[in-house]
Amino acid sequence: MALLSNLCSLLLVTALVTQAFSAECPEQCYDKAGNLCARSVYLSIFTRDDPNADSTALPYLTIELNGGTETKTVRLYNLPGHNFERAKGDLWEFEVDDFEFSEPCVSTAAITGVTLKPDTSDGDGIYIKDVFTWVRSGAASEMLTADYDINAWLDGDTPESAIDLSKV
């Protein structure tokens, strides 16, 4: 009987430790359905080689969870050198914490929308060619969106110029 009790205790402790470890999102974690839980979000934007395609504006990246039950936005930060030069790509990295979601890890299955929004305080526009987003947890990564040949202006003078990205 004592052996059975010890075994049950060991299983309970193992389950609690596993649950706590997963809740803190270790190096690499997955939700119960096996979907990657993101710790980092990456955004890569390429501009066209057109006159005035470059910009000094810093747009926003919005991520929507579970059909809009939670939506969070971060502003793209200034990169070393020049952001959004003509015919050039830029890469940003955000921690999931930067979005201030209610959970430390966000399941890729819960992400239902990704949008680029213009900086309405700066009338400068960016002529977007391609946009890619992906997430990472430890060594595992997963492409979230891949939008080729968008060929659209993300313009601060036109708030409705927001670009909804296609989830892969």
C-alpha positions in Angstrom: 0.0 0.0 0.0 2.9 2.4 0.9 4.5 1.6 -2.5 1.2 2.6 -4.3 1.0 5.8 -2.3 4.6 6.7 -3.1 4.0 6.0 -6.7 0.9 8.2 -6.8 2.8 11.0 -5.0 5.7 10.7 -7.5 3.2 10.8 -10.4 1.5 13.8 -8.9 4.8 15.7 -8.3 5.9 14.8 -11.8 2.7 16.2 -13.2 2.9 19.4 -11.2 6.5 20.0 -12.1 5.7 19.3 -15.8 2.8 21.7 -15.6 4.8 24.4 -13.9 7.7 23.9 -16.4 5.3 24.2 -19.3 3.6 27.2 -17.8 6.9 29.1 -17.6 7.6 28.1 -21.2 11.1 26.6 -21.1 13.6 26.6 -23.9 11.1 25.0 -26.2 7.4 24.3 -25.4 4.2 23.1 -27.1 0.6 23.3 -26.1 -1.4 20.2 -25.3 -2.4 19.7 -29.0 1.3 19.8 -30.0 1.3 23.3 -31.4 4.5 25.4 -30.9 4.2 28.0 -28.1 6.0 31.1 -29.2 8.5 32.9 -27.0 9.8 35.2 -29.8 8.1 36.8 -32.8 10.1 37.8 -35.9 9.0 40.2 -38.6 10.8 40.7 -41.9 9.7 43.5 -44.3 11.0 44.1 -47.8 10.4 47.4 -49.7 10.0 47.8 -53.4 12.6 49.6 -55.6 10.3 52.4 -56.5 10.8 56.2 -55.9 9.7 57.1 -52.4 9.3 53.5 -51.3 11.6 54.2 -48.4 10.4 55.8 -45.1 11.4 57.0 -41.7 8.0 55.9 -40.2 7.8 53.2 -37.7 4.6 51.2 -38.2 2.9 48.8 -35.7 2.6 45.0 -35.6 -0.7 43.6 -34.2 -1.3 40.0 -33.2 -4.9 38.8 -32.6 -5.6 35.7 -30.5 -8.6 33.4 -30.6 -10.6 35.4 -33.1 -10.1 38.7 -31.4 -10.6 37.9 -27.8 -7.1 39.3 -27.2 -5.4 41.8 -29.5 -2.0 43.3 -28.8 0.2 45.8 -30.7 3.9 46.7 -30.6 5.6 49.5 -32.4 8.5 48.6 -34.6 11.7 49.9 -33.1 14.4 51.8 -34.8 17.1 49.5 -36.2 20.8 50.5 -36.5 21.3 52.2 -39.8 18.3 53.2 -41.9 14.9 51.5 -41.7 12.9 50.9 -44.8 15.3 51.9 -47.5 14.3 51.2 -51.1 14.7 47.6 -52.3 15.9 46.5 -48.9 14.8 44.1 -46.2 14.7 44.7 -42.4 14.3 42.2 -39.6 12.8 42.8 -36.1 12.7 40.5 -33.1 10.1 40.8 -30.3 9.7 38.7 -27.2 6.1 37.6 -26.6 6.4 39.6 -23.3 6.7 42.8 -25.5 3.1 42.3 -26.6 1.9 41.9 -22.9 -0.2 38.9 -23.6 -1.9 37.3 -20.6 0.3 34.2 -21.0 4.1 33.9 -21.2 3.8 31.7 -24.3 1.4 32.0 -27.2 0.3 28.9 -29.0 0.5 29.2 -32.8 -3.0 27.7 -33.0 -4.3 30.7 -30.9 -2.9 33.3 -33.3 -5.8 34.1 -35.6 -4.6 37.4 -37.2 -1.4 39.4 -37.9 -1.6 42.9 -39.2 0.8 45.7 -40.1 -0.6 49.1 -39.2 0.7 52.5 -40.3 2.2 55.1 -38.0 -0.6 57.8 -38.3 1.6 60.4 -36.5 4.0 60.3 -39.5 2.5 60.9 -42.9 5.4 59.1 -44.5 4.4 55.9 -46.4 6.3 52.7 -47.0 5.9 50.8 -50.2 5.8 47.2 -49.0 6.8 44.4 -51.3 7.0 41.3 -49.1 6.3 40.5 -45.4 7.1 37.4 -43.4 6.5 36.6 -39.8 7.6 33.6 -37.8 7.7 32.5 -34.2 10.3 30.7 -32.2 10.6 28.7 -29.0 14.1 27.5 -28.1 15.5 25.8 -31.2 12.1 25.3 -32.8 10.6 27.8 -35.2 7.5 28.0 -37.4 6.5 30.3 -40.2 3.5 32.3 -39.2 2.8 34.4 -42.3 4.3 34.6 -45.8 3.1 37.4 -48.1 4.8 37.8 -51.4 4.3 40.7 -53.8 1.9 42.7 -51.5 2.9 45.8 -53.5 0.9 48.1 -51.3 1.5 51.4 -49.5 1.5 51.4 -45.7 0.7 55.1 -45.3 0.4 57.2 -42.2 -1.9 59.6 -44.1 -4.3 56.6 -44.8 -5.0 54.7 -41.5 -7.1 52.1 -43.5 -3.9 51.1 -45.4 -3.2 48.5 -42.7 -2.1 45.2 -44.2 -3.6 42.0 -43.0 -1.1 39.2 -43.3 -2.0 35.7 -44.5 -1.4 32.9 -42.0 0.3 29.9 -43.5 
